Amino acid sequence: MSLTTNCLVTGGAGFIGSNLADELIRRGARVRIIDNFSTGFRENLEEISGDFDFVEGDLNDDRALEDAVSGIDIVFHQAALPSVPRSVENPIETHEACASATLKLLVKAKDRGVRRFVYAASSSAYGDQETLPKVETMKVDPLSPYAAAKLMGEQYCSVFHRIYGLETFSLRYFNVFGPRQNPSSMYSGVISRFIDALMKEESPLIYGDGEQSRDFTYVANVVDANIKAAEAADGAGETFNAANGERISLNELLSVLKKITGRESVEAVYKESRKGDVKHSQADNQKAVAMLGYQNLVGLEEGLRKTIDWWKHSRFAS
């Protein structure tokens, strides 16, 4: 990343966004962050080890959007309401935060001469198809308002490349976890909630029988995927999986975490499955490897250990 590159990270006070901003600054980019703190935290901004500009505001607010995008070369669009259950409860809120905000950001990026636009898409676009691993050429089949809204943003990215020449890259994330992920909400990622419960010697909650499987991806991997997409010579207008490339059931995941944390006597509590949840998910990364030079830098168990180490020194441990 060039010292002269001006980057915007939307949702930069969030889990993935703050990790991405941190790495961009480390690589020498000039970074601006926009966040409305609907799901992000000021504490995440405080952990970023470098200087950045900050715009507090919503992407659906034109003034804040103008302040954020002005003078920017590359947009990394991470902002969203990342929750299937929340979208089932309030689909309009999810649509506005995901689809509408993405469209407005794309329009502003086009109008202000942004060169490249890297979009945090979602593996939820694949739905609950039985075929594994998921490949980008498969049909899309979203099962929740969140999945539909994120897919709409991805499709807008493709259209804006075709019509306006904006260099868009969509990265379908698969269950990202790692430091700065909030474990204190019912909408939080399962790994952050499992770790929080185990470290407090409380029973983790599992929806369903726990045999559902996921491709859990450490945050450093998707951060690197974003930067690779920002620097790629080819692939504009296309969609790429960004994942670990392996899957593990929630029951197996909990067993691994119990061993790492030494909480092997703690038992899970099982509740009814949630609407919109898929049964199995696993990515094929070959396209991202071939076209972007994507690498799986950190494997599952190493990532779990790094996340637990972070939790021990975080505000959630107190």
Backbone hydrogen bonds in HBPLUS format (Angstrom, degrees):
<---DONOR---> <-ACCEPTOR-->    atom                        ^
c    i                          cat <-CA-CA->   ^        H-A-AA   ^      H-
h    n   atom  resd res      DA  || num        DHA   H-A  angle D-A-AA Bond
n    s   type  num  typ     dist DA aas  dist angle  dist       angle   num
A0005-THR N   A0002-SER O   3.14 MM   3  5.27 167.7  2.16 109.2 112.7     1
A0030-ARG N   A0005-THR O   2.94 MM  25  6.05 169.5  1.95 170.1 171.7     2
A0073-ASP N   A0006-ASN O   2.81 MM  67  5.23 159.9  1.85 140.3 147.3     3
A0074-ILE N   A0006-ASN O   3.21 MM  68  6.56 162.2  2.24 152.6 156.8     4
A0007-CYS N   A0030-ARG O   2.77 MM  23  6.05 171.8  1.77 172.3 175.0     5
A0032-ARG N   A0007-CYS O   2.78 MM  25  6.13 150.4  1.87 160.0 170.2     6
A0008-LEU N   A0074-ILE O   2.93 MM  66  6.38 158.2  1.98 157.7 164.0     7
A0076-PHE N   A0008-LEU O   2.73 MM  68  5.97 166.3  1.75 171.3 176.2     8
A0009-VAL N   A0032-ARG O   2.86 MM  23  6.29 158.4  1.90 161.1 168.3     9
A0034-ILE N   A0009-VAL O   3.24 MM  25  6.57 156.2  2.30 143.3 145.4    10
A0010-THR N   A0076-PHE O   3.04 MM  66  6.39 156.8  2.10 150.7 157.9    11
A0011-GLY N   A0034-ILE O   2.81 MM  23  6.00 137.7  1.99 161.1 174.5    12
A0014-GLY N   A0011-GLY O   2.98 MM   3  5.47 159.9  2.03 117.5 122.4    13
A0041-PHE N   A0013-ALA O   2.95 MM  28  5.40 160.0  1.99 135.2 129.6    14
A0018-SER N   A0014-GLY O   3.01 MM   4  5.67 156.8  2.07 133.6 139.7    15
A0020-LEU N   A0016-ILE O   2.89 MM   4  6.13 155.9  1.95 155.6 163.1    16
A0021-ALA N   A0017-GLY O   2.88 MM   4  6.07 164.6  1.90 150.4 154.6    17
A0022-ASP N   A0018-SER O   3.01 MM   4  6.07 158.6  2.05 141.8 147.7    18
A0023-GLU N   A0019-ASN O   3.15 MM   4  6.39 158.5  2.20 143.5 148.2    19
A0024-LEU N   A0020-LEU O   2.92 MM   4  6.17 159.7  1.96 156.7 162.7    20
A0025-ILE N   A0021-ALA O   2.99 MM   4  6.18 163.2  2.02 153.2 157.0    21
A0026-ARG N   A0022-ASP O   3.01 MM   4  6.23 155.3  2.07 143.7 151.1    22
A0027-ARG N   A0023-GLU O   2.99 MM   4  6.22 139.6  2.16 141.5 151.8    23
A0027-ARG N   A0024-LEU O   3.15 MM   3  5.11 125.4  2.46  92.3 106.2    24
A0029-ALA N   A0024-LEU O   3.03 MM   5  5.48 158.1  2.08 152.9 146.3    25
A0028-GLY N   A0025-ILE O   2.99 MM   3  5.11 160.1  2.04 105.9 112.0    26
A0053-ASP N   A0031-VAL O   2.97 MM  22  6.40 160.4  2.01 152.2 154.6    27
A0033-ILE N   A0053-ASP O   2.87 MM  20  6.21 153.3  1.94 143.9 150.8    28
A0055-VAL N   A0033-ILE O   2.78 MM  22  6.11 159.4  1.82 163.8 170.5    29
A0035-ASP N   A0055-VAL O   3.23 MM  20  6.78 148.0  2.34 158.2 166.8    30
A0057-GLY N   A0035-ASP O   3.08 MM  22  5.73 150.9  2.17 117.1 124.9    31
A0044-ASN N   A0041-PHE O   3.07 MM   3  5.44 136.9  2.27 104.3 114.8    32
A0045-LEU N   A0042-ARG O   3.03 MM   3  5.14 119.6  2.41  98.2 113.1    33
A0046-GLU N   A0042-ARG O   3.05 MM   4  6.42 147.9  2.15 147.7 157.2    34
A0047-GLU N   A0044-ASN O   3.19 MM   3  5.23 140.0  2.36  96.0 107.0    35
A0048-ILE N   A0045-LEU O   3.15 MM   3  5.39 155.9  2.21 105.4 112.7    36
A0061-ASP N   A0058-ASP O   2.97 MM   3  5.35 162.4  2.00 114.8 118.7    37
A0065-LEU N   A0061-ASP O   2.94 MM   4  6.11 158.0  1.99 155.9 163.2    38
A0066-GLU N   A0062-ASP O   2.91 MM   4  6.07 155.8  1.97 145.9 151.4    39
A0067-ASP N   A0063-ARG O   3.03 MM   4  6.32 163.0  2.06 151.9 156.2    40
A0068-ALA N   A0064-ALA O   2.97 MM   4  6.15 145.3  2.09 142.6 152.3    41
A0069-VAL N   A0065-LEU O   3.02 MM   4  6.16 161.6  2.05 154.8 157.9    42
A0070-SER N   A0066-GLU O   3.17 MM   4  5.93 153.8  2.24 149.3 153.9    43
A0072-ILE N   A0069-VAL O   3.09 MM   3  5.49 152.0  2.17 146.9 141.3    44
A0115-ARG N   A0073-ASP O   2.85 MM  42  5.32 138.5  2.03 132.1 144.4    45
A0116-ARG N   A0073-ASP O   3.23 MM  43  6.70 160.9  2.26 154.4 159.5    46
A0075-VAL N   A0116-ARG O   2.94 MM  41  6.38 160.8  1.98 152.5 156.2    47
A0118-VAL N   A0075-VAL O   2.75 MM  43  6.07 170.4  1.76 171.1 169.2    48
A0077-HIS N   A0118-VAL O   2.78 MM  41  6.10 155.7  1.84 163.1 171.2    49
A0120-ALA N   A0077-HIS O   3.05 MM  43  6.02 157.4  2.11 159.4 155.6    50
A0083-SER N   A0081-LEU O   2.93 MM   2  5.98 128.3  2.21 114.4  99.0    51
A0087-SER N   A0083-SER O   3.21 MM   4  6.26 151.4  2.30 134.3 141.8    52
A0087-SER N   A0084-VAL O   3.07 MM   3  5.15 115.7  2.50  98.8 114.4    53
A0088-VAL N   A0084-VAL O   3.02 MM   4  6.33 146.1  2.14 153.1 163.0    54
A0089-GLU N   A0085-PRO O   3.08 MM   4  6.36 150.8  2.17 146.8 154.3    55
A0090-ASN N   A0086-ARG O   2.83 MM   4  6.05 151.9  1.91 149.5 157.9    56
A0094-THR N   A0090-ASN O   3.28 MM   4  6.56 161.5  2.31 150.6 155.8    57
A0095-HIS N   A0091-PRO O   2.89 MM   4  6.08 157.7  1.94 146.6 152.7    58
A0096-GLU N   A0092-ILE O   2.96 MM   4  6.20 165.5  1.98 156.3 159.3    59
A0097-ALA N   A0093-GLU O   3.03 MM   4  6.20 158.7  2.07 148.3 154.1    60
A0098-CYS N   A0094-THR O   2.90 MM   4  5.90 146.1  2.01 148.8 157.4    61
A0099-ALA N   A0095-HIS O   2.85 MM   4  5.16 116.5  2.26 125.7 143.2    62
A0100-SER N   A0095-HIS O   2.97 MM   5  6.29 162.2  2.00 150.0 155.9    63
A0101-ALA N   A0096-GLU O   3.09 MM   5  6.06 136.5  2.28 138.2 149.0    64
A0102-THR N   A0098-CYS O   3.20 MM   4  6.04 147.7  2.32 130.6 139.3    65
A0103-LEU N   A0099-ALA O   3.03 MM   4  6.29 160.8  2.07 153.7 158.4    66
A0104-LYS N   A0100-SER O   3.02 MM   4  6.28 166.6  2.04 155.2 158.5    67
A0105-LEU N   A0101-ALA O   2.96 MM   4  6.08 152.9  2.03 143.6 151.4    68
A0106-LEU N   A0102-THR O   2.89 MM   4  6.09 156.0  1.95 149.6 156.0    69
A0107-VAL N   A0103-LEU O   2.99 MM   4  6.26 161.0  2.03 152.8 157.5    70
A0108-LYS N   A0104-LYS O   3.04 MM   4  6.23 164.1  2.06 146.3 150.6    71
A0109-ALA N   A0105-LEU O   2.83 MM   4  5.99 155.9  1.89 147.5 154.9    72
A0110-LYS N   A0106-LEU O   2.92 MM   4  6.12 161.2  1.95 150.6 155.1    73
A0111-ASP N   A0107-VAL O   2.94 MM   4  6.16 165.5  1.96 152.1 156.2    74
A0112-ARG N   A0108-LYS O   2.93 MM   4  6.01 140.5  2.09 144.8 154.5    75
A0114-VAL N   A0109-ALA O   2.96 MM   5  5.03 161.3  2.00 154.2 152.7    76
A0113-GLY N   A0110-LYS O   3.37 MM   3  5.46 168.5  2.39 106.8 108.6    77
A0117-PHE N   A0167-GLU O   2.79 MM  50  5.99 160.6  1.83 150.2 150.5    78
A0169-PHE N   A0117-PHE O   2.89 MM  52  6.32 149.8  1.98 155.7 158.6    79
A0119-TYR N   A0169-PHE O   2.72 MM  50  6.03 168.0  1.74 165.8 170.2    80
A0171-LEU N   A0119-TYR O   2.91 MM  52  6.16 170.3  1.92 175.8 174.3    81
A0121-ALA N   A0171-LEU O   2.78 MM  50  5.14 130.0  2.03 124.9 136.0    82
A0173-TYR N   A0121-ALA O   3.25 MM  52  6.22 171.6  2.26 119.0 116.6    83
A0125-ALA N   A0122-SER O   3.20 MM   3  6.08 168.7  2.22 119.2 121.8    84
A0123-SER N   A0173-TYR O   2.96 MM  50  5.61 144.5  2.09 159.9 152.0    85
A0126-TYR N   A0123-SER O   3.09 MM   3  5.96 163.0  2.12 125.1 127.6    86
A0127-GLY N   A0124-SER O   3.14 MM   3  5.44 148.9  2.24 107.0 115.6    87
A0141-ASP N   A0125-ALA O   2.75 MM  16  5.90 154.6  1.81 157.0 165.9    88
A0134-LYS N   A0282-GLN O   2.65 MM 148  5.95 174.2  1.66 156.3 155.9    89
A0284-ASP N   A0134-LYS O   2.96 MM 150  5.68 139.4  2.13 159.4 147.6    90
A0138-MET N   A0135-VAL O   2.93 MM   3  5.67 169.1  1.95 127.5 131.1    91
A0148-ALA N   A0144-SER O   2.99 MM   4  6.27 161.3  2.02 155.1 160.4    92
A0149-ALA N   A0145-PRO O   2.88 MM   4  6.02 159.5  1.92 149.3 154.6    93
A0150-LYS N   A0146-TYR O   2.94 MM   4  6.13 164.0  1.96 156.8 160.8    94
A0151-LEU N   A0147-ALA O   2.97 MM   4  6.06 154.3  2.04 143.4 150.9    95
A0152-MET N   A0148-ALA O   2.93 MM   4  6.12 148.8  2.03 142.3 150.9    96
A0153-GLY N   A0149-ALA O   3.15 MM   4  6.46 152.0  2.23 143.3 149.6    97
A0154-GLU N   A0150-LYS O   3.11 MM   4  6.43 152.5  2.19 143.2 150.5    98
A0155-GLN N   A0151-LEU O   2.91 MM   4  6.23 154.7  1.98 151.6 158.2    99
A0156-TYR N   A0152-MET O   2.90 MM   4  6.17 149.9  1.99 147.3 155.8   100
A0157-CYS N   A0153-GLY O   3.02 MM   4  6.30 149.6  2.12 143.2 151.1   101
A0158-SER N   A0154-GLU O   3.18 MM   4  6.56 156.2  2.24 146.0 151.1   102
A0159-VAL N   A0155-GLN O   3.03 MM   4  6.29 159.2  2.08 147.5 153.0   103
A0160-PHE N   A0156-TYR O   2.87 MM   4  6.08 160.1  1.91 153.9 158.9   104
A0161-HIS N   A0157-CYS O   3.10 MM   4  6.37 142.3  2.25 145.0 154.5   105
A0162-ARG N   A0158-SER O   3.08 MM   4  6.36 163.5  2.11 149.5 153.7   106
A0163-ILE N   A0159-VAL O   2.86 MM   4  6.00 167.3  1.87 159.7 162.6   107
A0164-TYR N   A0160-PHE O   3.02 MM   4  5.29 144.8  2.15 120.9 131.8   108
A0165-GLY N   A0161-HIS O   2.99 MM   4  4.46 135.9  2.19 113.8 121.6   109
A0168-THR N   A0166-LEU O   2.99 MM   2  5.88 111.4  2.47 115.8  99.4   110
A0237-GLY N   A0168-THR O   2.54 MM  69  4.95 162.8  1.57 150.7 156.4   111
A0170-SER N   A0238-GLU O   3.08 MM  68  6.35 171.3  2.09 157.4 158.8   112
A0240-PHE N   A0170-SER O   2.76 MM  70  6.17 152.8  1.83 159.1 168.4   113
A0172-ARG N   A0240-PHE O   2.66 MM  68  5.97 159.4  1.70 153.5 160.6   114
A0242-ALA N   A0172-ARG O   2.98 MM  70  5.72 152.8  2.06 147.7 138.9   115
A0217-THR N   A0175-ASN O   2.99 MM  42  5.89 163.0  2.02 131.1 135.8   116
A0177-PHE N   A0217-THR O   2.97 MM  40  6.14 148.7  2.07 145.6 149.0   117
A0219-VAL N   A0177-PHE O   2.85 MM  42  5.61 137.0  2.03 167.0 168.7   118
A0181-GLN N   A0178-GLY O   3.35 MM   3  6.12 147.2  2.47 140.4 141.9   119
A0188-SER N   A0185-SER O   3.08 MM   3  5.20 166.0  2.10 109.0 112.5   120
A0193-ARG N   A0189-GLY O   3.18 MM   4  6.46 157.5  2.23 151.2 158.0   121
A0194-PHE N   A0190-VAL O   2.81 MM   4  5.98 158.7  1.86 151.1 157.3   122
A0195-ILE N   A0191-ILE O   2.95 MM   4  6.11 172.0  1.96 155.5 157.2   123
A0196-ASP N   A0192-SER O   3.05 MM   4  6.11 163.9  2.08 142.8 147.7   124
A0197-ALA N   A0193-ARG O   2.96 MM   4  6.11 162.8  1.99 148.6 153.2   125
A0198-LEU N   A0194-PHE O   2.89 MM   4  6.07 171.9  1.90 158.7 161.0   126
A0199-MET N   A0195-ILE O   2.91 MM   4  5.97 170.3  1.92 156.7 159.6   127
A0200-LYS N   A0196-ASP O   3.22 MM   4  6.28 136.5  2.42 135.3 145.7   128
A0200-LYS N   A0197-ALA O   3.16 MM   3  5.20 130.0  2.42  96.1 109.5   129
A0202-GLU N   A0197-ALA O   2.75 MM   5  4.77 177.8  1.75 145.1 145.4   130
A0201-GLU N   A0198-LEU O   2.89 MM   3  4.73 158.1  1.93 104.1 109.7   131
A0269-VAL N   A0204-PRO O   2.79 MM  65  6.13 161.5  1.83 165.3 170.1   132
A0206-ILE N   A0269-VAL O   2.84 MM  63  6.12 164.6  1.86 163.5 165.8   133
A0271-LYS N   A0206-ILE O   2.84 MM  65  6.21 156.0  1.90 156.0 161.0   134
A0208-GLY N   A0271-LYS O   2.62 MM  63  5.83 177.9  1.62 162.6 162.2   135
A0251-ASN N   A0210-GLY O   2.96 MM  41  5.06 148.7  2.06 150.0 141.3   136
A0250-LEU N   A0212-GLN O   3.07 MM  38  6.28 141.8  2.22 167.9 171.2   137
A0213-SER N   A0279-LYS O   2.96 MM  66  6.52 138.0  2.15 148.1 159.3   138
A0281-SER N   A0213-SER O   3.12 MM  68  6.12 125.3  2.43 116.8 131.9   139
A0214-ARG N   A0248-ILE O   3.05 MM  34  5.67 157.5  2.10 142.0 141.4   140
A0248-ILE N   A0214-ARG O   3.02 MM  34  5.67 147.9  2.13 143.2 149.3   141
A0221-ASN N   A0218-TYR O   2.95 MM   3  5.74 145.6  2.07 122.7 131.4   142
A0223-VAL N   A0219-VAL O   2.99 MM   4  6.21 154.8  2.05 155.2 163.2   143
A0224-ASP N   A0220-ALA O   3.04 MM   4  6.14 159.5  2.09 139.1 144.1   144
A0225-ALA N   A0221-ASN O   2.99 MM   4  6.24 146.9  2.10 137.8 147.6   145
A0226-ASN N   A0222-VAL O   2.98 MM   4  6.19 152.3  2.06 143.6 149.3   146
A0227-ILE N   A0223-VAL O   3.16 MM   4  6.53 158.3  2.21 148.8 154.0   147
A0228-LYS N   A0224-ASP O   2.84 MM   4  6.03 158.7  1.88 151.5 158.1   148
A0229-ALA N   A0225-ALA O   2.90 MM   4  6.08 154.3  1.97 145.0 151.9   149
A0230-ALA N   A0226-ASN O   2.95 MM   4  6.22 145.9  2.07 141.6 151.4   150
A0231-GLU N   A0227-ILE O   3.12 MM   4  6.33 132.8  2.36 140.4 151.8   151
A0231-GLU N   A0228-LYS O   3.19 MM   3  5.20 135.4  2.40  95.4 107.4   152
A0232-ALA N   A0228-LYS O   2.92 MM   4  5.88 116.8  2.33 142.8 158.5   153
A0238-GLU N   A0235-GLY O   3.13 MM   3  5.64 150.7  2.22 141.7 141.7   154
A0253-LEU N   A0249-SER O   2.85 MM   4  6.08 160.9  1.89 151.6 157.6   155
A0254-LEU N   A0250-LEU O   2.92 MM   4  6.05 162.5  1.95 146.1 150.3   156
A0255-SER N   A0251-ASN O   3.09 MM   4  6.30 151.8  2.17 140.8 148.4   157
A0256-VAL N   A0252-GLU O   3.02 MM   4  6.35 156.9  2.07 152.7 157.9   158
A0257-LEU N   A0253-LEU O   2.98 MM   4  6.27 164.4  2.00 155.3 159.5   159
A0258-LYS N   A0254-LEU O   2.87 MM   4  6.04 152.8  1.95 148.6 156.1   160
A0259-LYS N   A0255-SER O   3.16 MM   4  6.41 150.9  2.25 144.0 150.8   161
A0260-ILE N   A0256-VAL O   3.04 MM   4  6.35 160.7  2.08 151.9 157.2   162
A0261-THR N   A0257-LEU O   2.91 MM   4  6.01 163.4  1.94 151.6 156.0   163
A0262-GLY N   A0258-LYS O   2.90 MM   4  5.65 122.1  2.24 132.2 145.4   164
A0263-ARG N   A0258-LYS O   2.99 MM   5  4.83 130.6  2.24 136.0 144.5   165
A0266-VAL N   A0263-ARG O   3.19 MM   3  5.74 162.2  2.23 116.0 121.2   166
A0277-ASP N   A0274-ARG O   3.40 MM   3  5.93 166.2  2.42 128.7 130.6   167
A0289-VAL N   A0285-ASN O   2.95 MM   4  6.16 158.6  1.99 160.3 167.3   168
A0290-ALA N   A0286-GLN O   2.91 MM   4  6.04 164.2  1.94 149.7 153.8   169
A0291-MET N   A0287-LYS O   2.89 MM   4  5.96 167.6  1.91 155.3 158.6   170
A0292-LEU N   A0288-ALA O   2.87 MM   4  5.09 146.3  1.98 126.6 137.1   171
A0294-TYR N   A0288-ALA O   3.18 MM   6  5.42 174.1  2.18 123.2 121.5   172
A0293-GLY N   A0289-VAL O   3.18 MM   4  4.61 134.0  2.40 108.8 118.1   173
A0303-GLY N   A0299-GLY O   2.94 MM   4  5.97 155.2  2.00 148.5 156.5   174
A0304-LEU N   A0300-LEU O   2.85 MM   4  6.14 151.3  1.93 152.9 161.5   175
A0305-ARG N   A0301-GLU O   3.02 MM   4  6.29 159.4  2.06 150.2 154.7   176
A0306-LYS N   A0302-GLU O   2.97 MM   4  6.25 156.9  2.03 149.5 155.9   177
A0307-THR N   A0303-GLY O   2.93 MM   4  6.10 153.2  2.01 146.1 153.5   178
A0308-ILE N   A0304-LEU O   2.93 MM   4  6.16 157.4  1.98 150.5 156.3   179
A0309-ASP N   A0305-ARG O   2.98 MM   4  6.15 159.0  2.02 146.4 152.2   180
A0310-TRP N   A0306-LYS O   3.02 MM   4  6.28 152.8  2.10 141.6 148.7   181
A0311-TRP N   A0307-THR O   2.95 MM   4  6.19 159.1  1.99 147.6 153.3   182
A0312-LYS N   A0308-ILE O   3.09 MM   4  6.35 152.8  2.17 150.3 156.1   183
A0313-HIS N   A0310-TRP O   3.04 MM   3  5.53 144.4  2.17 111.5 121.1   184
A0314-SER N   A0311-TRP O   3.04 MM   3  4.93 166.0  2.06 107.0 110.9   185
A0317-ALA N   A0314-SER O   3.23 MM   3  5.73 162.2  2.26 112.0 117.1   186
